[in-house]
Amino acid sequence: MEASSNNGFDNSLPNEMLDILSKLDKKKTFDEMYQAFKNVEADRYYQRTLYWLKESILNYIDLFYDENQIIMNTEQDLLEETRLPPEVNRVLFVRNLPFKITTEEMYEVFGKYGPIRQIRVGNATDTRGTAFVVYEDIYDAKNACEHLQGFNILGRYLIVLYYQQNKVTKKMNIQKKEEEIKEMKARYGVDD
């Protein structure tokens, strides 16, 4: 019952298992693989290891295949579906906060969604009611953004956004250009 050494699998596997494993061909569709494994004879009581392997592979294929329709064609499709949009990052920008909210209260509200690296609450006149929340993990930030959007704290509904550095930089560049234009107009005596 020992397998030959040139098959690439462990030599201690029985031939029946090697036959099953050899059917894992990436060129086959999930339907073809599913039907091939479903037809493998394995007794539940006398061939437990073989039966377990067959059932495990069928369960794995079931992740991607539904008899009525194909759910996913490949593992790559599954990976692409779990890929995050480009704007998602670990830093959240929160607006419409109550002015009297403390950092500890912020940790209490936002900490429910995962470990937080840092919270910065705005205290200047132009930054009051805003905060930056930096999570350790991007998925925790995504979860918090989805669940806390519109959350009511002390009668105020939160606006939770992903921090976009390029938008802030672009806005600062526009302001800088406008100031330069004003200076040039003043220098050369041009009126609006």
C-alpha positions as CSV (number, residue, x, y, z in Angstrom):
1,M,0.0,0.0,0.0
2,E,3.0,2.3,-0.1
3,A,3.2,4.9,-2.8
4,S,6.1,5.5,-5.2
5,S,8.6,8.1,-4.3
6,N,8.2,10.2,-7.5
7,N,4.7,11.5,-6.9
8,G,5.7,14.6,-4.8
9,F,3.5,13.5,-1.9
10,D,4.5,11.9,1.4
11,N,5.5,8.2,0.8
12,S,3.6,7.1,3.9
13,L,0.2,7.9,2.2
14,P,-1.9,4.9,1.0
15,N,-2.5,4.7,-2.7
16,E,-6.2,5.5,-2.3
17,M,-5.2,8.9,-0.8
18,L,-2.7,9.5,-3.5
19,D,-5.4,8.8,-6.1
20,I,-7.6,11.4,-4.4
21,L,-4.8,14.0,-4.2
22,S,-3.8,13.5,-7.8
23,K,-7.3,14.6,-8.8
24,L,-6.6,18.1,-7.4
25,D,-5.8,19.6,-10.8
26,K,-6.1,23.4,-11.2
27,K,-7.2,23.0,-14.8
28,K,-10.3,21.2,-13.8
29,T,-13.5,23.1,-12.9
30,F,-14.9,22.9,-9.5
31,D,-17.8,20.9,-10.9
32,E,-15.5,18.3,-12.4
33,M,-13.4,18.0,-9.1
34,Y,-16.6,17.9,-7.0
35,Q,-18.0,15.0,-9.1
36,A,-14.7,13.1,-9.1
37,F,-14.3,13.3,-5.3
38,K,-18.0,12.5,-4.7
39,N,-17.5,9.2,-6.7
40,V,-14.5,8.1,-4.6
41,E,-15.4,5.0,-2.5
42,A,-14.4,5.4,1.1
43,D,-16.1,3.5,4.0
44,R,-16.8,5.7,7.0
45,Y,-15.9,3.0,9.5
46,Y,-13.2,0.9,7.9
47,Q,-11.4,3.6,5.8
48,R,-11.7,6.5,8.3
49,T,-8.6,8.4,7.1
50,L,-9.6,8.1,3.4
51,Y,-13.2,9.0,4.2
52,W,-12.0,12.1,6.3
53,L,-9.7,13.2,3.4
54,K,-12.5,12.8,0.8
55,E,-15.0,14.8,3.0
56,S,-12.5,17.5,3.8
57,I,-11.8,18.1,0.1
58,L,-15.5,18.1,-0.7
59,N,-16.1,20.6,2.1
60,Y,-13.3,22.8,0.7
61,I,-14.8,22.6,-2.8
62,D,-18.2,23.5,-1.3
63,L,-16.7,26.9,-0.3
64,F,-16.4,27.8,-3.9
65,Y,-19.1,25.6,-5.6
66,D,-22.8,25.5,-5.3
67,E,-24.6,22.8,-7.3
68,N,-27.0,25.3,-8.7
69,Q,-24.4,27.9,-9.7
70,I,-20.8,28.7,-9.4
71,I,-20.2,31.1,-6.5
72,M,-16.5,31.6,-7.0
73,N,-14.4,30.4,-9.9
74,T,-11.0,30.4,-8.1
75,E,-9.3,31.2,-4.9
76,Q,-8.1,34.4,-6.5
77,D,-11.7,35.5,-6.9
78,L,-12.2,34.9,-3.2
79,L,-9.1,36.9,-2.4
80,E,-10.2,39.8,-4.6
81,E,-13.6,39.9,-2.9
82,T,-12.0,40.3,0.5
83,R,-9.6,43.0,-0.8
84,L,-10.3,46.4,0.8
85,P,-11.1,49.6,-1.2
86,P,-8.0,51.9,-1.6
87,E,-9.4,54.6,0.7
88,V,-9.6,52.3,3.7
89,N,-6.7,52.8,6.2
90,R,-6.0,52.6,9.9
91,V,-6.6,56.3,10.5
92,L,-10.2,57.6,11.0
93,F,-11.2,61.2,11.0
94,V,-14.2,61.9,13.2
95,R,-16.3,65.0,12.9
96,N,-19.3,66.4,14.8
97,L,-18.1,65.3,18.2
98,P,-19.5,66.9,21.3
99,F,-17.0,69.7,22.4
100,K,-16.7,68.4,25.9
101,I,-15.9,64.7,25.0
102,T,-12.7,63.5,26.7
103,T,-10.0,61.2,25.2
104,E,-11.0,58.5,27.7
105,E,-14.6,58.6,26.5
106,M,-13.3,58.3,22.9
107,Y,-11.2,55.3,23.9
108,E,-14.3,53.8,25.5
109,V,-16.4,54.3,22.3
110,F,-13.9,53.4,19.7
111,G,-12.0,50.8,21.7
112,K,-14.9,48.4,21.3
113,Y,-13.8,47.7,17.8
114,G,-10.1,46.8,18.4
115,P,-6.8,48.0,19.9
116,I,-6.2,51.7,19.3
117,R,-2.7,53.1,18.8
118,Q,-3.6,56.8,19.3
119,I,-6.5,59.2,19.6
120,R,-6.0,63.0,19.0
121,V,-9.0,65.2,20.0
122,G,-9.0,68.7,18.5
123,N,-9.0,71.4,21.1
124,A,-8.2,74.5,19.1
125,T,-11.1,76.7,18.0
126,D,-10.9,75.5,14.4
127,T,-10.5,71.8,15.3
128,R,-13.0,71.5,18.1
129,G,-15.5,68.6,17.6
130,T,-13.0,66.6,15.5
131,A,-10.6,63.8,16.3
132,F,-8.2,61.4,14.7
133,V,-8.4,57.7,15.8
134,V,-5.5,55.4,14.8
135,Y,-6.1,51.7,15.0
136,E,-3.5,49.0,15.2
137,D,-5.3,46.9,12.5
138,I,-6.9,48.1,9.3
139,Y,-9.9,45.7,9.7
140,D,-10.6,47.1,13.1
141,A,-10.7,50.6,11.6
142,K,-13.0,49.5,8.8
143,N,-15.3,47.8,11.4
144,A,-15.4,51.0,13.5
145,C,-16.0,53.2,10.6
146,E,-19.0,51.1,9.4
147,H,-20.5,50.8,12.9
148,L,-20.0,54.3,14.3
149,Q,-21.1,56.2,11.2
150,G,-24.1,58.2,12.5
151,F,-23.7,57.0,16.1
152,N,-25.3,59.3,18.6
153,I,-23.1,60.7,21.4
154,L,-24.7,63.3,23.6
155,G,-27.2,64.3,21.0
156,R,-24.7,64.6,18.2
157,Y,-24.4,62.2,15.3
158,L,-20.9,61.2,14.4
159,I,-19.4,61.5,11.0
160,V,-16.6,59.0,10.6
161,L,-14.4,59.0,7.6
162,Y,-11.1,57.5,6.5
163,Y,-8.3,60.0,6.7
164,Q,-7.1,60.9,3.3
165,Q,-3.6,62.5,3.4
166,N,-3.6,63.5,-0.3
167,K,-6.9,65.4,0.0
168,V,-5.5,67.4,3.0
169,T,-2.2,68.1,1.1
170,K,-4.1,69.1,-2.0
171,K,-6.3,71.6,0.0
172,M,-3.2,73.1,1.6
173,N,-1.5,73.4,-1.8
174,I,-4.5,75.3,-3.2
175,Q,-4.5,77.6,-0.2
176,K,-0.8,78.2,-0.7
177,K,-1.3,78.9,-4.4
178,E,-4.1,81.4,-3.6
179,E,-1.8,83.2,-1.2
180,E,0.9,83.4,-3.8
181,I,-1.5,84.8,-6.3
182,K,-2.7,87.5,-3.8
183,E,0.9,88.5,-3.1
184,M,1.7,88.7,-6.9
185,K,-1.4,90.8,-7.5
186,A,-0.4,93.2,-4.6
187,R,3.1,93.4,-5.9
188,Y,2.1,94.3,-9.5
189,G,-0.9,96.4,-8.5
190,V,-3.5,94.1,-10.1
191,D,-7.1,94.5,-8.8
192,D,-9.8,91.7,-8.9
